[in-house]
């Protein structure tokens, strides 16, 4: 189960500037299928927060800076999910901006992210945001339950497949990674619980409800191998909870 804000936050952050026009801001939010966004200064430090509700009264007048709420509440990526939820509850807000040690915005977390994190559920984010991983350089799916209904979200063709284990009381952990020639077919093979699977993977698949998968399509064999080697350094040994 996720424990820190880093594990549930949306790392792909859309932000507005105080000088933006409300009509433009509304268009951006609608195109991205989101309902609110932080307002950042030139140094990417949060100066406010604005929602569609703040913008719709008269989208032709004023600026985003005149409509935003300020000051804005923040958390760090290392803060506990429970602490973020407590802050939201105390202040009656639905979003927190995640900042780094210098106070610069690096992500956002919502009440729904917090609830899912506390329940050990995956935390999907809007499809308009690419889930790009700086370690592998790949764009990944959301974490999805290792279930038949979720396989349609996996890419067909060559790519990378990662299994993530969520156990109550422990941080989420990457426990398996491979580079199949067809990611979607490979997931279906795993769900068939075949005895031909490697013993460590069979052990994981005995408890599929604790597993999620994320996947990415990478056609080039060299790039798949390079990314897989990087992922291998992040894996938690099977047998440890995380």
Phi, psi and omega in degrees: 000135179300146181236331183248158179302326180306326186282343184241347185289158171272113184282343179268104189255123170264135182222159177248165173253154182298334181272357180295152178278140179305320180297318178295317181299318178300318179297319179296313182298317179296318181295328182267358180059043175235161187250355183198165179202152174284158174249123185245153174272187183295339179265010181064029173265136182294132175241352180181183180214139183224141179244167175304322180299324178291335190263339192278345186302313174205090187292352183269344189251149172074200181224168177300322181299331179279344183257342188287157171270139182206146000286168182254143179272142183228162171224170174254163181296335182274352179295150179289145179301319180299322179293321177297317178296321179296318179296318178299316181295318181294324184261353179066042181240163185248352180219148172230140176273135179264128183238158176270189184296338179265006179081011179272140183290132179232358180175184181215149179226139182249169177299322179294322175301317182296313180300313180298319180297318180291333179269357180078020180265156176298154180242085179289157179229165186307139182297339181293343180263122177288130181271073185272134182255120184291337181290311183264343184075014183255158176255119190255160168289168166299162167293130184233147178297143179283076183222158183302319184296337184271350186295333180296341179277348181276147180289147171267138182106183185293147179177202179241146179228128180236135173258133180243130180255132176243115181240133182307131178087002181227152175295153172301148183220135171285123186239350181205140176213141176205170183237078182287159177283338173218106188297313184297317178296325180294320178296319178298323176298316180299321182289346177277354176054045180291146180285354179280351181291151175304146184305316179299322179289321176302320180298319178295318186287351174292341180231065186295336182293342178268002185250144170232162175233154168227150187213159176211149177266126175222111185283324185285124184297322180295316180295322177298315181296319179297314180293323180295322178296322177293319179297323183302330180285346182261355187285141172273131180304135179295136183113336173261142183291341179147000000 
